[in-house]
Amino acid sequence: RMPFPEPSRLVAIARQDRGSPNLGVNAPQDFMTWQSQVPAIETLAGLGPWPLTYSADGRSEQLTTYRITANLFDVLKVRPALGAGFTTANERAGEDLVVVLSHGAWMRVFGGDSSIVGRQVVFGKEVRQVIGVMPRGFVFPARQWSVGYLTTYPTGGNAGFGHVVARMPPGSSAIELRPRLLAAELPGIGARSSSTGS
Protein backbone atom coordinates (compact mmCIF):
# COMPACT_ATOMS: atom_id res chain seq x y z
CA ARG A 1 0.00 0.00 0.00
CA MET A 2 1.05 3.55 -0.63
CA PRO A 3 1.76 5.65 2.48
CA PHE A 4 -1.23 7.94 1.99
CA PRO A 5 -4.43 8.32 4.02
CA GLU A 6 -7.27 6.20 2.62
CA PRO A 7 -5.20 4.85 -0.29
CA SER A 8 -8.10 2.77 -1.63
CA ARG A 9 -9.77 6.03 -2.67
CA LEU A 10 -6.85 6.99 -4.93
CA VAL A 11 -6.80 6.05 -8.61
CA ALA A 12 -4.53 6.81 -11.54
CA ILE A 13 -6.27 7.98 -14.72
CA ALA A 14 -4.86 7.95 -18.23
CA ARG A 15 -6.33 8.79 -21.60
CA GLN A 16 -6.06 6.44 -24.56
CA ASP A 17 -6.58 7.21 -28.25
CA ARG A 18 -9.07 4.93 -29.93
CA GLY A 19 -7.28 2.27 -31.94
CA SER A 20 -4.01 2.73 -30.07
CA PRO A 21 -2.66 0.42 -27.38
CA ASN A 22 -0.59 3.24 -25.92
CA LEU A 23 -1.62 5.65 -23.20
CA GLY A 24 -1.34 9.33 -24.08
CA VAL A 25 -0.62 12.55 -22.26
CA ASN A 26 -3.59 13.92 -20.33
CA ALA A 27 -4.51 17.29 -21.80
CA PRO A 28 -5.76 20.19 -19.65
CA GLN A 29 -9.14 19.79 -21.35
CA ASP A 30 -9.29 16.19 -20.06
CA PHE A 31 -8.76 17.53 -16.57
CA MET A 32 -11.54 20.02 -16.74
CA THR A 33 -13.97 17.54 -18.34
CA TRP A 34 -13.33 14.82 -15.78
CA GLN A 35 -13.53 17.21 -12.85
CA SER A 36 -16.78 18.82 -13.98
CA GLN A 37 -18.63 15.83 -15.46
CA VAL A 38 -17.66 12.84 -13.32
CA PRO A 39 -19.29 12.95 -9.88
CA ALA A 40 -17.34 9.83 -8.87
CA ILE A 41 -14.25 12.04 -8.70
CA GLU A 42 -13.92 14.07 -5.53
CA THR A 43 -10.82 15.89 -6.77
CA LEU A 44 -7.92 15.23 -9.10
CA ALA A 45 -4.42 16.50 -9.74
CA GLY A 46 -1.85 16.26 -12.50
CA LEU A 47 1.89 15.92 -12.76
CA GLY A 48 4.52 15.18 -15.32
CA PRO A 49 8.32 15.01 -15.57
CA TRP A 50 9.92 18.34 -16.34
CA PRO A 51 13.74 18.23 -15.99
CA LEU A 52 15.35 21.21 -14.31
CA THR A 53 18.97 22.00 -13.57
CA TYR A 54 19.91 23.31 -10.15
CA SER A 55 22.74 25.84 -10.23
CA ALA A 56 24.80 27.20 -7.33
CA ASP A 57 28.38 28.29 -6.68
CA GLY A 58 29.46 27.71 -10.25
CA ARG A 59 28.19 24.12 -10.39
CA SER A 60 25.04 22.64 -11.84
CA GLU A 61 23.15 19.37 -11.44
CA GLN A 62 20.12 18.08 -13.27
CA LEU A 63 17.47 16.87 -10.86
CA THR A 64 14.44 14.67 -11.39
CA THR A 65 11.69 17.25 -11.26
CA TYR A 66 7.95 17.27 -11.81
CA ARG A 67 5.55 19.94 -12.89
CA ILE A 68 2.47 19.52 -10.73
CA THR A 69 -0.87 21.15 -10.12
CA ALA A 70 -1.23 23.12 -6.92
CA ASN A 71 -3.58 20.59 -5.32
CA LEU A 72 -1.49 17.41 -5.72
CA PHE A 73 -0.45 17.20 -2.07
CA ASP A 74 -4.04 17.93 -1.02
CA VAL A 75 -5.34 15.07 -3.19
CA LEU A 76 -2.77 12.73 -1.63
CA LYS A 77 -3.48 14.23 1.82
CA VAL A 78 0.20 14.66 2.58
CA ARG A 79 1.59 17.91 3.94
CA PRO A 80 5.18 19.19 3.86
CA ALA A 81 7.30 18.46 6.92
CA LEU A 82 8.77 21.94 6.66
CA GLY A 83 7.10 25.06 5.31
CA ALA A 84 4.00 24.87 3.14
CA GLY A 85 2.65 23.31 -0.01
CA PHE A 86 1.27 25.01 -3.08
CA THR A 87 -1.94 27.04 -3.16
CA THR A 88 -4.19 28.04 -6.04
CA ALA A 89 -2.56 31.47 -5.90
CA ASN A 90 0.62 29.79 -7.17
CA GLU A 91 -1.17 28.92 -10.40
CA ARG A 92 -1.06 32.55 -11.49
CA ALA A 93 1.78 33.85 -13.62
CA GLY A 94 4.27 35.63 -11.43
CA GLU A 95 3.25 33.59 -8.37
CA ASP A 96 4.39 30.26 -9.76
CA LEU A 97 8.16 30.52 -9.25
CA VAL A 98 8.10 28.33 -6.15
CA VAL A 99 9.35 24.82 -5.42
CA VAL A 100 8.74 22.09 -2.89
CA LEU A 101 11.68 19.76 -2.24
CA SER A 102 11.60 16.07 -1.51
CA HIS A 103 13.23 15.02 1.73
CA GLY A 104 15.98 13.28 -0.24
CA ALA A 105 16.82 16.35 -2.30
CA TRP A 106 16.76 18.52 0.81
CA MET A 107 19.28 16.25 2.53
CA ARG A 108 21.52 15.53 -0.44
CA VAL A 109 21.58 18.86 -2.27
CA PHE A 110 21.00 21.28 0.61
CA GLY A 111 22.52 19.35 3.50
CA GLY A 112 19.28 19.22 5.48
CA ASP A 113 19.50 22.95 6.16
CA SER A 114 16.48 23.81 8.33
CA SER A 115 16.57 27.41 7.05
CA ILE A 116 15.94 26.33 3.45
CA VAL A 117 12.30 27.50 3.46
CA GLY A 118 12.15 30.97 1.97
CA ARG A 119 15.51 30.70 0.24
CA GLN A 120 15.87 31.83 -3.36
CA VAL A 121 17.49 29.15 -5.54
CA VAL A 122 18.16 28.83 -9.26
CA PHE A 123 16.29 26.03 -11.04
CA GLY A 124 16.51 26.10 -14.78
CA LYS A 125 17.13 29.68 -15.82
CA GLU A 126 14.90 31.24 -13.18
CA VAL A 127 15.16 32.12 -9.53
CA ARG A 128 12.56 30.24 -7.52
CA GLN A 129 11.67 30.28 -3.85
CA VAL A 130 11.69 27.11 -1.76
CA ILE A 131 8.39 27.05 0.15
CA GLY A 132 8.42 23.56 1.60
CA VAL A 133 10.09 20.18 2.15
CA MET A 134 8.11 16.94 1.95
CA PRO A 135 8.37 14.34 4.73
CA ARG A 136 10.80 11.45 4.71
CA GLY A 137 9.29 8.50 2.83
CA PHE A 138 7.23 10.56 0.39
CA VAL A 139 8.23 8.98 -2.93
CA PHE A 140 5.32 9.79 -5.24
CA PRO A 141 5.39 9.38 -8.22
CA ALA A 142 8.81 7.70 -8.16
CA ARG A 143 11.56 6.97 -5.69
CA GLN A 144 13.98 9.25 -7.51
CA TRP A 145 11.67 12.25 -7.09
CA SER A 146 13.95 15.17 -6.28
CA VAL A 147 11.98 18.37 -6.45
CA GLY A 148 8.38 19.21 -7.37
CA TYR A 149 7.81 22.52 -9.04
CA LEU A 150 4.68 24.28 -10.12
CA THR A 151 4.01 26.18 -13.31
CA THR A 152 0.99 28.24 -14.25
CA TYR A 153 -1.83 25.78 -14.91
CA PRO A 154 -2.09 25.37 -18.71
CA THR A 155 -5.58 26.07 -20.00
CA GLY A 156 -4.95 25.63 -23.69
CA GLY A 157 -2.53 24.39 -26.29
CA ASN A 158 -0.90 20.98 -26.22
CA ALA A 159 0.74 21.14 -22.80
CA GLY A 160 -0.43 18.39 -20.54
CA PHE A 161 0.46 16.02 -17.73
CA GLY A 162 1.84 12.51 -17.98
CA HIS A 163 0.03 11.40 -14.82
CA VAL A 164 -3.35 12.15 -13.30
CA VAL A 165 -4.32 10.99 -9.83
CA ALA A 166 -7.85 11.25 -8.48
CA ARG A 167 -9.41 10.83 -5.06
CA MET A 168 -12.82 9.19 -5.13
CA PRO A 169 -15.61 9.76 -2.61
CA PRO A 170 -15.92 7.19 0.20
CA GLY A 171 -17.42 3.93 -1.00
CA SER A 172 -16.42 4.38 -4.66
CA SER A 173 -14.16 2.03 -6.64
CA ALA A 174 -12.00 2.20 -9.75
CA ILE A 175 -14.27 -0.37 -11.44
CA GLU A 176 -17.26 1.95 -10.99
CA LEU A 177 -15.26 4.97 -12.10
CA ARG A 178 -14.18 3.73 -15.54
CA PRO A 179 -17.58 3.77 -17.32
CA ARG A 180 -18.26 7.23 -15.93
CA LEU A 181 -14.97 8.46 -17.34
CA LEU A 182 -15.84 6.97 -20.73
CA ALA A 183 -19.22 8.71 -20.65
CA ALA A 184 -17.43 12.03 -20.24
CA GLU A 185 -14.71 11.32 -22.78
CA LEU A 186 -13.45 13.83 -25.29
CA PRO A 187 -13.85 13.06 -29.04
CA GLY A 188 -11.53 10.25 -30.06
CA ILE A 189 -10.39 9.61 -26.51
CA GLY A 190 -11.01 6.82 -24.06
CA ALA A 191 -10.03 6.73 -20.43
CA ARG A 192 -8.47 4.04 -18.29
CA SER A 193 -8.40 4.04 -14.52
CA SER A 194 -6.53 1.88 -12.05
CA SER A 195 -6.37 1.83 -8.30
CA THR A 196 -3.13 3.17 -6.81
CA GLY A 197 -3.99 1.93 -3.37
CA SER A 198 -3.19 -1.74 -3.68
Sequence and secondary structure as in RCSB ss.txt:
>XXXX:A:sequence
RMPFPEPSRLVAIARQDRGSPNLGVNAPQDFMTWQSQVPAIETLAGLGPWPLTYSADGRSEQLTTYRITANLFDV
LKVRPALGAGFTTANERAGEDLVVVLSHGAWMRVFGGDSSIVGRQVVFGKEVRQVIGVMPRGFVFPARQWSVGYL
TTYPTGGNAGFGHVVARMPPGSSAIELRPRLLAAELPGIGARSSSTGS
>XXXX:A:secstr
  SSSSGGGEEEEEEEETT SSEE B HHHHHHHHHH TT SEEEEEEE  EEEEETTEEEEE EEEE TTHHHH
HT   SEE    GGGGSTTS  EEEE HHHHHHHHTT TT TT EEEETTEEEEEEEE  TT   S TT  EEEE
     STT  BSEEEEE  TT  HHHHHHHHHHT  TTEEEEEEES  
